[in-house]
Amino acid sequence: MRFICLFALAIALSAQTTAPAPDASKGLPPRASAAEYQGHAKAGNMTIAADFTQHAVSTAEGTLTTEDYVVVEVALFGDPGARTTVSVTDFSLRINGNKKLLPSVPYGMVVANLKDPDYVAPEEKAAKEKKSSSLSTGGEGGGGGNDPPPIIHIPLEVQRSWAKRVQTDAIPEGDRPLPIAGLIFFHYTGRAKNVHTVDLVYAGPAGKATVTLAP
């Protein structure tokens, strides 16, 4: 029994070193007005504004990508001093007029699917240098163009930095003052070019609203 308890404790400590803290989301700075977003709509006394960024995760520190999810940057505006209770479960997405809405998912589900289009892994860099060296000397470099592509291992600290960026910019949940903004995620593996219409659907404490967005 003591061994089982120690094993469970080790797993919990390991999870704490790799998973972000649950209350660290700060969101993104809201823009000056709802009119600065692709679309906006009223829900009671609150205005919901949003941008659909497809498979791009536009964080404050640069753009990441995800093949299995699409992203909406949402902002909530209200009267001076207004507050609301924010929950990602209040949002869903309708793509191409589909009657079945896509529910939002926690940002933690997205982190394993993140990529940085500007990131060059050490293995890729070494392979490019090898190819360049082979071409400059007129040789094949031990296989040249016939070499298999390198196996990419993204360092854990790099993956954690990507996860931290997404966690920080995800919309904060709970009782919050307005305005507030941040990222919301939806599972969708289809190609962006096949998306023709997008509607962000809100059903929460402020009421109901549908925001039509650009695909």
N, C-alpha and C positions, 0 to 999 in steps of 0.2 A: 504493500500500500504506500509506504514511504517513497519507494522508487517511482511509482505512478505519479504521485504528487510532485516530486522533483522534476519528472519529465514534463508534466503539464506546465510547471512554472517556467521551464526552459523554453518551451514553445511560446508562451506568452511574452517572455522577454525578447525573444527573437522577432516576434511580430511587431513589438514596439520599436525595434530598430529599423524596420523596413517600411512600416505603414505610417502615413502622416497622422498627426493628431486630429481628432474629429472636429475641433472647434477653431481651426487655424484659417478657415476661409475668410478672406477680406473683401473679395469681389474686385470689380474694376471701377475706376472713377466714372460716375454718370456724366454724360455729355450735357451741354447747356440746356437742352430741351428735347422733348420727345420727337420733334420734327427732324432732328439730326440722325434718326435711325431709319432703316428701310420702311418700316411700317409702325403704326401705333393705333391703339383703340382704348376706349374708356371702359372701366369696370367699376361702376359706382362712382365714387369720388377720386378714384385712382386711374392714372393713365399708364398703360403698358406699352412700351416701345421695344423693338427688337431688330436685330440683324441676323440673317441666316448665313452662316459662313461655310456651309457644306462640310467637307471633311477636314477643314482647317481649324485648328485650335489657336485662336489669336490671343495669346497671353501678353501681359505687359512687357515681358522680356523677349518677345519674338514669337514667330509662328511655328507651332508643331503641327503634325498631321496624324490622322487616325483613319484606317481603312474601314473599320467596323462600326463607326459611330459618326453622327453628324452633330453639329454644334450650333447653338443659338446664343448670341449675346443679348441678354434681356435687361431692361431697365424699368424701374417702377417709380413713377412720379406722383406727388400728391400736394395738397395744400401745405403751407408753412406749418411746421410742427407735427405733421401727420405721421403716423406709424402704421405698420401692418405686420401680420405674421406671415413670414415667407416660408414656403415649402416647395421643393422641386416637384413633389407629387401633384401640385396644383396645375402643372403644365403638361401638355401633350402636343403631339405634332401630327398634322395631316399632310401627307405627301401625295400629290397627283390626284387629289379629291377622294382618296381612299376612305371608305366609311370606317375602317378600323384605324383608330388612332394609335400612334406610337407613344407609349408612356416614357416619361423621363427616367433616367437611371442615375444613381449616385456617381460622382466623379471617380470614386475608387475603382469602378468597373472599367474605366477607360485607360487607366495608367499603364496597364500591361500591353496596350495596343498602340502606344504612342511612338512616333518617330520624329526626328528632327531632320528636315531636308538638307540642312547645312552641315550636319554632322558627318565627319569622315572617320570611320573606325581605323584603328592602327593596322588591322589586317588589310584593309582596302588601300591605305597609304603605302604599305610595304609592297603590295602587288603592283601598284602604279609605278613605284620607283623601280621595281624589278623590270617591268615592261619597258620603261623609258631607258633604263641602262642597256637593255638588250638591243633596242632599236639604235641607240647611239653607237654601239660597238659593231653593229651589223650581224650579231649573233641571234640565236634563238633563246638564250637565257634559260636553258634547261627545260625547254618545252614551249616557250613563247606563247603564241596565241592558243596553243592546245592545253595550257594549264587550266585546271578547273577553277571556278571562282572561289575566292577565299571564304572560309566559314567565319561569319561575323559574330563576335562576342562583345556585346555592349557592356562596358564596366558598370558595376552595381551603383557606383556613385553618380554616374551619368544618368542612369535610369531614375535614381532618387531625385536628381535635380529636375528632371522633366515632370515627375509626379508632384514635386513641390510647387512647380509653376502652375500646374493645373489646379491643385488644391487651393492655392492662394487666390486664384482668380475665379474660382467657382462662386456662384451667388451664395452669400451667407444665409443660413436659415434661422428661423426663430423670430421673435419680436424685434423689429428693426425700424429705425427712423427712415423716412423718405427724403430725398431720392436714394435709391440703391441700385446697383447694377452688378452683373456677373455672368458667368457662363453656365449653360444648362446643356445636358447631353442626352442623345437619343440613339438607340441601337438601330443602325441602318447600313447595310452592306452594299446597297446598290450604287451604281456609278452616278456621279454628280450630273453628268450630261443627260441622264435619263430623268432628272427631276424637272418637272415643268411648272408645278404649282406647289406652294408651301403655305400652310396656315398654322400659326401658333395658337393653341387653344388654352385659355385660362379659365379655371373654375375654382375659386378660392374664397377667402373671407370677404374680399371686396365685391364679389359678384361673379359675373361671367363675361368673357370677351373673346373675340377671335381677331388675331392680328395677321393680315395678309402680308407675306414677305416675298422678296425676289428670290427666285431659285438660283 
